[in-house]
Amino acid sequence: MNEVTAQIDRAAELLGPNLYVQAAFIALVFVIIGKIAEWILSRMIGRVARRSSTELDDKLVALSHKPIFISFVLLGLGMATRRIGLPGAAEFATLGALKTIAILVWYNFFRQLTDLAVQVVRDRRTSKLVQTGMLQLLQNVVKVAMFALFVYFIFLAWRIDLTAWIASAGIIGLALSFAARDTLSNLFAGVSIVADAPYKTGDFIIIESGERGIVTHIGLRSARLMTRDDVEITIPNGVIGNAKIINEAGGPSQKHRIRTAVGVAYGSDIDKVIATLEQVAADNEEVCEHPAPRVRFRQFGESSLDFELLCWINHPIDRGRLMHELNCSVYKAFEASDIRIPFPQRDLHVRSMPDG
């Protein structure tokens, strides 16, 4: 590039001693170079991009046209300004303005590129970032970092000493870290939740304090649960990040196993009890066929033989309703099959009675 600019300078000198004519020639040459670069980008690289099956590269090529052309134009204007030889303050102001425009153009390019990348990830609904609902958070973090770099390069373009600013920012950051330590704790916990992904939006979870519900939102500071009572619970990430979480929608699938315990009287036909419980599960359309329901004889209780019906349902949120339906069906089936459900009884033996 240095050799090209040197050649352009020598060509400009051939136009005569007028510096303004030379400067106009340099600016015009870089406009032409910018147009050639834009043509190469759209014709050659764009042709290759159009052959691909995705639209991402096409959008990237279209997004690059403007910043590349403007960069060559600004470079030509900068060289033309130096060629004219303006007074020190005027040249510094002109070059600073050109650098600022270039920084702004490329900042806008990378901001749009970030939005494009986020859209691509959002379209892939199987992505962990989409499932956890933290994609928006990461997008905001990237935008803040890009804006900080934008401000930094603007300061460099105008030759502003950053030492005092950085020192002040360090002191302010230290003070804010003490004042907002709970907020920072929640922020870092939110980042760890994204990395570890113990749950995602739409999962049915139970936290250590006993709250149970669907995860409706995972944000920068907190997560939100919607309980079965339609009550929204907001839990700081710092709390939920250090708590025991039971994810009922986790595992290989979202199916959930429920257990219906029932006792029958001693002397009952246990084969008949097992067959009746299996039939109750088979008659319920919302009980999964795979894995198949099963019945287990658990123990000899004080007053009953204790059985347990184990079956799978498709969604953890239906657990309460289906347990109600199964309990009702078990009771009716036992009544129809003459299987007695005992209740605790005590025999009282009186050895003596008080006089009178």
For each residue, the residues with C-beta under 8 A, 3 or more apart:
1: 4 5
2: 5 6
3: 6 7
4: 1 7 8
5: 1 2 8 9 79
6: 2 3 9 10
7: 3 4 10 11
8: 4 5 11 12 26 29 30 79
9: 5 6 12 13 26 79 83
10: 6 7 13 14
11: 7 8 14 15 25 29
12: 8 9 15 22 23 25 26 83
13: 9 10 22
14: 10 11
15: 11 12 18 21 22 25
16: 21 22
17:
18: 15 21 22
19: 22 23 83 84 85
20: 23 24 84
21: 15 16 18 24 25
22: 12 13 15 16 18 19 25 26 83
23: 12 19 20 26 27 80 81 83 84
24: 20 21 27 28 80
25: 11 12 15 21 22 28 29
26: 8 9 12 22 23 29 30 76 79 80 83
27: 23 24 30 31 73 76 77 79 80
28: 24 25 31 32 76
29: 8 11 25 26 32 33 76
30: 8 26 27 33 34 72 73 75 76 77 79
31: 27 28 34 35 72 73 76
32: 28 29 35 36
33: 29 30 36 37 72 76
34: 30 31 37 38 68 69 70 71 72 73 76
35: 31 32 38 39 69
36: 32 33 39 40
37: 33 34 40 41 68 69 72
38: 34 35 41 42 65 68 69
39: 35 36 42 43
40: 36 37 43 44 45
41: 37 38 44 45 46 61 64 65 68
42: 38 39 45 46 61 65
43: 39 40 46 47
44: 40 41 47 48
45: 40 41 42 48 49 61
46: 41 42 43 49 50 58 61
47: 43 44 50 51
48: 44 45 51 52
49: 45 46 52 57 58 60 61
50: 46 47 58
51: 47 48
52: 48 49 57 58
53:
54: 57 58
55: 58 59
56: 59 60 116 120
57: 49 52 54 60 61
58: 46 49 50 52 54 55 61 62
59: 55 56 62 63 116
60: 49 56 57 63 64 113 116
61: 41 42 45 46 49 57 58 64 65
62: 58 59 65
63: 59 60 66 109 112 113 116
64: 41 60 61 67 68 109
65: 38 41 42 61 62 68 69
66: 63 69 70 105 109
67: 64 70 71 105 106 108 109
68: 34 37 38 41 64 65 71 72
69: 34 35 37 38 65 66 72 73
70: 34 66 67 73 74 101 102 105
71: 34 67 68 74 75 102 105 106
72: 30 31 33 34 37 68 69 75 76
73: 27 30 31 34 69 70 76 77
74: 70 71 77 78 98 101 102
75: 30 71 72 78 79
76: 26 27 28 29 30 31 33 34 72 73 79 80
77: 27 30 73 74 80 81 98
78: 74 75 81 82 95 98 99
79: 5 8 9 26 27 30 75 76 82 83
80: 23 24 26 27 76 77 83 84
81: 23 77 78 84 86 91 94 95 98
82: 78 79 85 91 95
83: 9 12 19 22 23 26 79 80
84: 19 20 23 80 81
85: 19 82 91
86: 81 90 91 94
87: 90 91
88: 91 92
89: 92 93
90: 86 87 93 94
91: 81 82 85 86 87 88 94 95
92: 88 89 95 96 159
93: 89 90 96 97
94: 81 86 90 91 97 98
95: 78 81 82 91 92 98 99
96: 92 93 99 100 157 158 159
97: 93 94 100 101
98: 74 77 78 81 94 95 101 102
99: 78 95 96 102 103 157
100: 96 97 103 104 154 157 158
101: 70 74 97 98 104 105
102: 70 71 74 98 99 105 106
103: 99 100 106 107 150 153 154 157
104: 100 101 107 108 150
105: 66 67 70 71 101 102 108 109
106: 67 71 102 103 109 110
107: 103 104 110 111 146 147 149 150
108: 67 104 105 111 112
109: 63 64 66 67 105 106 112 113
110: 106 107 113 114 146
111: 107 108 114 115 143 146
112: 63 108 109 115 116
113: 60 63 109 110 116 117
114: 110 111 117 118 139 142 143 146
115: 111 112 118 119 139
116: 56 59 60 63 112 113 119 120
117: 113 114 120 121
118: 114 115 121 122 135 139
119: 115 116 122 123
120: 56 116 117 123 124
121: 117 118 124 127 129 130 135
122: 118 119 125 127 130 135
123: 119 120
124: 120 121 127 130
125: 122 130 131
126: 130 131
127: 121 122 124 130 131 135
128: 131 132 194 197 200
129: 121 132 134 135 138 194
130: 121 122 124 125 126 127 133 135
131: 125 126 127 128 197 200 201
132: 128 129 193 194 197 199 200 201 218
133: 130 136 200 201 217 218 219
134: 129 137 138 190 193 194 218
135: 118 121 122 127 129 130 138 139
136: 133 139 140
137: 134 140 141 190 194 219 220
138: 129 134 135 141 142 194
139: 114 115 118 135 136 142 143
140: 136 137 143 144 220
141: 137 138 144 145
142: 114 138 139 145 146
143: 111 114 139 140 146 147
144: 140 141 147 148
145: 141 142 148 149
146: 107 110 111 114 142 143 149 150
147: 107 143 144 150 151
148: 144 145 151 152
149: 107 145 146 152 153
150: 103 104 107 146 147 153 154
151: 147 148 154 155
152: 148 149 155 156 162
153: 103 149 150 156 157
154: 100 103 150 151 157 158
155: 151 152 158 160 162 165
156: 152 153 159 160 162
157: 96 99 100 103 153 154
158: 96 100 154 155
159: 92 96 156
160: 155 156 165
161: 164 165
162: 152 155 156 165 166
163: 166 167
164: 161 167 168
165: 155 160 161 162 168 169
166: 162 163 169 170
167: 163 164 170 171
168: 164 165 171 172
169: 165 166 172 173
170: 166 167 173 174
171: 167 168 174 175
172: 168 169 175 176
173: 169 170 176 177
174: 170 171 177 178
175: 171 172 178 179
176: 172 173 179 180
177: 173 174 180 181 184
178: 174 175 181
179: 175 176
180: 176 177 183 184
181: 177 178 184 185
182: 185 186 236 238
183: 180 186 187 221
184: 177 180 181 187 188
185: 181 182 188 189 237 238
186: 182 183 189 190 220 221 222 236 237 238
187: 183 184 190 191 220 221 237
188: 184 185 191 192
189: 185 186 192 193 236 237 238 240 241 242
190: 134 137 186 187 193 194 218 219 220 221 237 241
191: 187 188 194 195
192: 188 189 195 196 241
193: 132 134 189 190 196 197 198 199 218 223 237 240 241
194: 128 129 132 134 137 138 190 191 197
195: 191 192
196: 192 193
197: 128 131 132 193 194 200
198: 193 245 247 250
199: 132 193 203 205 215 245 247 249 250
200: 128 131 132 133 197 203 215 218
201: 131 132 133 215 216 217 218
202: 214 215 249
203: 199 200 214 215 247 248 249 250
204: 212 213 214 215 247 248 249 256 315 316 317
205: 199 212 213 215 225 245 246 247 248 249
206: 210 211 212 245 246 248
207: 210 211 212 225 235 240 243 244 245 246
208: 243 244 245
209: 243
210: 206 207
211: 206 207 225 227 233 235
212: 204 205 206 207 225 227 228
213: 204 205 225 226 227 228 233
214: 202 203 204 225 226 317
215: 199 200 201 202 203 204 205 218 223 224 225
216: 201 224 225 226 232
217: 133 201 223 224
218: 132 133 134 190 193 200 201 215 223
219: 133 137 190 222 223 224
220: 137 140 186 187 190
221: 183 186 187 190 236 237
222: 186 219 234 235 236 237
223: 193 215 217 218 219 234 235 237 240
224: 215 216 217 219 232 233 234 235
225: 205 207 211 212 213 214 215 216 232 233 235
226: 213 214 216 230 231 232 233
227: 211 212 213 230 231 232 233
228: 212 213 317 320
229:
230: 226 227
231: 226 227
232: 216 224 225 226 227
233: 211 213 224 225 226 227
234: 222 223 224
235: 207 211 222 223 224 225 239 240
236: 182 186 189 221 222 239 240
237: 185 186 187 189 190 193 221 222 223 240 241
238: 182 185 186 189 241 242
239: 235 236 242 243
240: 189 193 207 223 235 236 237 243 245
241: 189 190 192 193 237 238
242: 189 238 239
243: 207 208 209 239 240
244: 207 208
245: 198 199 205 206 207 208 240
246: 205 206 207
247: 198 199 203 204 205 250 251
248: 203 204 205 206 256 316 319
249: 199 202 203 204 205 254 256 316
250: 198 199 203 247
251: 247 254
252:
253:
254: 249 251 314 315 316
255: 288 291 312 313 314
256: 204 248 249 312 313 314 315 316 319
257: 310 311 312 313
258: 310 311 312 313 319 322 323 326
259: 308 309 310
260: 277 308 309 310 311 323 326 327 330
261: 298 306 307 308 309
262: 277 306 307 308 309 330 334 341
263: 301 303 304 305 306 307 341 342
264: 268 270 273 304 305 307 334 339 340 341 342
265: 268 304 305 339 340 341 342
266: 304 305 342
267:
268: 264 265 272 273 305 339 340
269: 272 273 339
270: 264 273 274 297 305
271: 274 275
272: 268 269 275 276 337 339
273: 264 268 269 270 276 277 295 305 307 339
274: 270 271 277 278 295 297 307
275: 271 272 278 279
276: 272 273 279 280 330 333 334 337 339
277: 260 262 273 274 280 281 295 307 309 330 333
278: 274 275 281 282 293 294 295 309
279: 275 276 282 283 333
280: 276 277 283 284 309 326 329 330 333
281: 277 278 284 287 293 309 311 326
282: 278 279 287 293
283: 279 280 329
284: 280 281 287 311 322 325 326 329
285:
286: 313 314 318 322
287: 281 282 284 293 311 312 313 322 326
288: 255 291 311 312 313 314
289: 292
290: 312
291: 255 288 312
292: 289
293: 278 281 282 287 309 310 311 312
294: 278 309 310 311
295: 273 274 277 278 307 308 309 310
296: 307 308 310
297: 270 274 305 306 307
298: 261 306 307 308
299: 306
300: 305 306
301: 263 304 305 306
302: 344
303: 263 342 343 344 345
304: 263 264 265 266 301 341 342
305: 263 264 265 266 268 270 273 297 300 301
306: 261 262 263 297 298 299 300 301
307: 261 262 263 264 273 274 277 295 296 297 298
308: 259 260 261 262 295 296 298
309: 259 260 261 262 277 278 280 281 293 294 295 326 330
310: 257 258 259 260 293 294 295 296
311: 257 258 260 281 284 287 288 293 294 326
312: 255 256 257 258 287 288 290 291 293
313: 255 256 257 258 286 287 288 316 318 319 322
314: 254 255 256 286 288 318
315: 204 254 256 318
316: 204 248 249 254 256 313 319
317: 204 214 228
318: 286 313 314 315 321 322
319: 248 256 258 313 316 322 323
320: 228 323 324
321: 318 324 325
322: 258 284 286 287 313 318 319 325 326
323: 258 260 319 320 326 327
324: 320 321 327 328
325: 284 321 322 328 329
326: 258 260 280 281 284 287 309 311 322 323 329 330
327: 260 323 324 330 331
328: 324 325 331 332
329: 280 283 284 325 326 332 333
330: 260 262 276 277 280 309 326 327 333 334
331: 327 328 334 335 341
332: 328 329 335 336
333: 276 277 279 280 329 330 336 337 339
334: 262 264 276 330 331 337 339 340 341
335: 331 332 338
336: 332 333
337: 272 276 333 334
338: 335
339: 264 265 268 269 272 273 276 333 334
340: 264 265 268 334
341: 262 263 264 265 304 331 334
342: 263 264 265 266 303 304 345
343: 303
344: 302 303
345: 303 342
346:
347:
348:
349:
350: 353
351:
352:
353: 350
354:
355:
356:
